[in-house]
Each structure stands twice: as structure tokens, then as C-alpha cells.
């Protein structure tokens, strides 16, 4: 009887140990499952931020190459026409206070909207420059690279929004203007190239801030 009692006690200890192991293992799995979305968001934000950093150099090169292929007054030191907004492509500039007041959803929405429309505007500039500067092969290449980068960035931003549960709001479609004079086409292209650069800089700043809120 004593031996039987000891065996029963050992069986209970083994069962108890197994239950503890199962409990700890389940706890770890639940904890890992809960942190997975957060980690996935952080990784996608970091990848998106890295893309904006890459695009910053390209946006500077594009503007420089664009100005190089235009006639005066575009290359003059004092030439600095004000930026204007276009349908679906507002000005990216905000006061520091207004920028800090933006919510994560507002940051993502504004960038997703801008970079969803920039490909159409950059494509319009490329078509116009094909007529105005048919020999400017490097300019055409830079405009196409910028267009493709915008498509990739817009896709990344929408993925981040989906992971964060942020619903994409209505996006005003791009409406490239129909311009007749060469100067007006050149001015339009100049403004789009500048807006592209400014939106890239704005997005880099926004994604850098989001990366601090969702660390890897």
C-alpha cells in the first residue's frame, strides 16, 4: 500500500510539472502572438522610412537635372517661383506646431494621398519633356525612377495603415493641367519636381517620428 501511495504521488508530481510546462509554454505563445502585430508594424514603418531616405537623394538629383535641361530663367540664382497645390497634391509645408499636432492617422493619410497622385503628375511632366527636351535621356530616366518610387512608397504607406487599422480616406484624383505654351509646361514640371522633393522630405520626417513610436 505504501509503495502504491508513493507511485500515485509521483504520478501527480509529473502531471503537475507537465501542466506547469504547458502553462508557461501557452503564456509565451500568447505573449508572442500579442507582440507580433506591433513588431510587424515597426518593421514596415522602418522599411518605409528607409525608402524615403533613398528617395531624398533622388529627389534632389531630379530637380537639378530638370533645371539643367530648361532654358532661362530656370537656372538663374534668383529664380524661385512660389509653389502651388494641384488636385490631390496639396502643399506639404506646415508650421512646427501644426505638424506636431497631427495624429498618426493624419500623417499616413496625407502622405498616402500625395504619393498616390505624384506618379500621374510625374508621368505628365515626362510626356511634356519628351516634346520639349527629346534628347534629355537622363531626365526621362530620373522622372521614371521617381514615378516608380512613388508607387512603391504609396503601397508601403497603405500597408502600414492597414496594419495599424487606419482606414484610407477618400483621395482626390490627380488632374494634370493641359498646358499649351512651352514656358507654362516648363513651370508646371519645375513645380512638380519641387513638390516631389518637398513631399519626400515631409514623409521622411513623418516616418522618422512614427518609427520612434513603434520601435523594433
N, C-alpha and C positions, 0 to 999 in steps of 0.2 A: 504493500500500500504506500509505504514511504517512497519507494522507487517510482511508483506511478505518479505520485504527487510531484516529485522533482521533474519528471518528464513533462507533466502538464504545465509546470511553472516555466520551463524552458521554452515550450511552445508559445506561451503567452508573451514571453520576452521577445521572441523572434517576430511574432505578429506585431507587437508594439513597435519594434525597431523598423519593420517594413513600413508601417503606417507613417512613422516619423519621416522616413526617407521619401515616401510618396508625397507627403505633405510639403516637405521642403522643395522637392522637385516641381510640384504643381505651382508653388508660390513663385519659384524662379521663372517658370514658363509664363505665368500671368503677368509678372513684372516685365519680362522681356517683350511680351505682346503689347503691353500698355505703352512702352517706350519706343516701339518700332515706328509708329506714325511720326512721332516727334523727330526721331533720327532721320527718317526719310525726308521730312520737310527740311531739316537742317542741311542735308546733303544736296538737295535740289536747289536750295537757296544759294549754297556755296558755289555750285556749278554755274548757276545763273550769274552770280557776281563775277566769277572768273571770266565768263563770256563778255560781260560789259567792259572788263579791264582790257581784254583783247580788242574789243571794238573801239576803245578810246583812241588807240594809236591809228587805227584805220580811218576813223572819222577825221582826224587831223590831216592825214595824208590825202583823203578825198577832197577836202576843202582846198588844200594847197594846189593839188593837181587841177582842180576845176578852175581856180582863179588864173593859173598859169596859161590855160588854153582860151581865156576870154580876152578880148581887147580892152583898151582903156574905156572907162575909168576903173575897171575891176581890180587891177593890180596896183592902183595908186595908194600910197600910205594913208591918205585921208578918206578913202572910200569906205564908208561904214553905214549903209542904209539900215534903217530900223527893221527888226524882224516883225513879221506879221503872221497871224494864225491862218490856218486853212481848215476847211471842213474835216473834222476828225483828227486834226493835228493842231491842238492849241499850243500856246507858248508854255515852255516848261518852267519858266522862272517864277519863283515865289520868294516872299520875304522870309528870312530865317525863322521868324515866329510862326508864320503860316505853314512853313514846311514842317516844323516840329509838331504842329497841331494835327497833322494828317494821321489818320488811322492806318494800320497795316493794309486793310482792305482798300482804302482810298489810294494808297501808294501803288498797289498792284493794279488796280483798275485803270488808273490814269496811264501807267506805263504800258499795260496790255493794249489799251486803246490806241495809243500813239504808235507803237511798234507793229500793230496790225495794219495800220494805214500807211506807214512810211514806205513799204515796198511798192505800193501803187504810185506814190509821188516820185520815188527814185526811178521807177521804170519810165515815168513820163519825162523826167529830166534826161534820161538816156536816149529816149526817142528824139527829143528835141536836139540834143547834142550830136546825134547821128547825122542830122541835117546841117547843123551849124559848124560842127568840127569833125567831119568824117574821118580825118586822119589821126584823131586823138585816141589811139587804141588803149593806152594806159588809163585814160579817163573812163572809157567804156568798161574796162575791166574792174576798176575801183567801184564804179556805180553798181555793177552786178554783184560784187562781193558784199557791198553794203546792203543791197536788197536781200541777199540770201541770209546774211547775219541777222537782219531784222526779222525775217521769217522764223529763224531758229530761236531768237530771243522771245518773240511773241509766244511761241509754242511753250518754251520753258516757263514763262510767266503764268500762262494758263494752267500748266501742270501744278505749279506752286499754289495757285488759287484753289484748284480742285482738292489738293491735299489738305489745305487749311480750311476747307469748307466755305470758301468765299465765292459767291455766285457772280459770274461775269455779267455786268450790266449791259445795257444797250450801247452799241458802238456806232457813232456817226460815220457813215462810209466816206472814203476819200473821194474828192471831186477835183482832180487836176484841171486847172483852167485851160480853155482853148485860147492860146496866145498867137498873135499874128506877127508882130514886129520882132526882129531879132533881139533888140535890146530887152524887151519885156520877157522874152524866153530866157535870156541870159540872167536877168534879175530873178526870175522865178527859180531857176536852177541854183543860183547862189543862195537864195533864202532857204531852199530845201536842204542844201548841203550844210548850212549853218544850223538849221533846226535839227537835223540828224545828229550833228556833233553835240548840240546842247541837250538833246534828249538822252543821248548815250551817257553824258556826264551826270545828268539828273538820275538816270536809272542806276548807275554805279553807286551813287550816293545813297539812294533808297535801299538798294540791296545790301550795301555795307551795314546800314542800320539794322535791317532785318536779320542779318547774319549774327549780330550781337545779341539779338533777342532769341535766336534759335541756334545756340552753339552746338557744334558737333561733339 
